[in-house]
């Protein structure tokens, strides 16, 4: 499940036990990503706060699109599966598969397609982003605040996805229950863990 040892749930104490219990309550199981942060619960708490601040300021669909796009660049099956599942509830499974397959232009309106394009650029090579790339977002109606939000979502995903991938964290077995076609489109790197 990971390249490092994690704290077993029955041995967790203090803040680690708190996060383990909170995520089990929220999801019905203890996610592998929570366990990998078990030795650093303060970092996990800060991540939760940062993610909440970024996502809470954005339209949910835009947040999920930017997050999925960045995670896909990093080949993070875990994050693509997690956010693709949410996106499938918002856009439908077929449109989500199309976006995951790299064809956002045919599945999305021009605004959302530009968000995916820009988030992909941020995750791939932020130093290569130009004023022209930002102007493309303005041209479809995004404000500077909206552009900042998309950038924050993509950049924050780079942190979380990179940690998970560097430590070999596999997506939770719960993702095996997804529609097979959607699951295949969203599995872009490491395979889903076996139950």
Phi, psi and omega in degrees: 000322176215165177276349179240158176283141178244163181284122177299149184302321182284356177249359182291142179225163173056227183296327178296315178299322178300310183291322176301311182295319181296316182287326175296318179296317183291321187253342183089001176202164179268112182293148177299326181293327178294317181298324183293337177267006184304324179283347181227065183297333178293324177293317179297318178298318179295321177298314180300318180294315180297312179300320178294321179293320180288306183295326181291339181269353187246158166300134186301318181298315179297318179300313182294321178296313180296320181293313179299316181299315180294316181296325180295318178303320182276001180057041179265093178305319183304307184287324178294318177297314182298311185277333174293326176296317177294316180298324178297328176289331182272320185253340188099153183297321184295312179297321180295318176300317181298316178297313181298329179281358175095016182241057182299328183299327181273339184263342189235161173288166184302325180295308182295324178296321177293324177298315179296315180302313183292315179299325177297316178298316181301313182288326183286314183194085184302327181291344179270351178294135181244169176300329178297322177296319178292321179298329177297324177292319177297323183296336178262009172104005179281138176278169177298325177296317177298318181296318176300316180300315179297318179297316179298317180298314181293316182293320178295321179298327178301319177300303188294313180298320181296318177300311182298315182292319181295333181256009174068031182283119180274148174301149183297147178304337180303333180289346176298336183282352179295157172310132185305320180292318178294316180302316180296318181293329184269351178268096189252357182209246182299144178287160177291139179295148175281152180292000000 
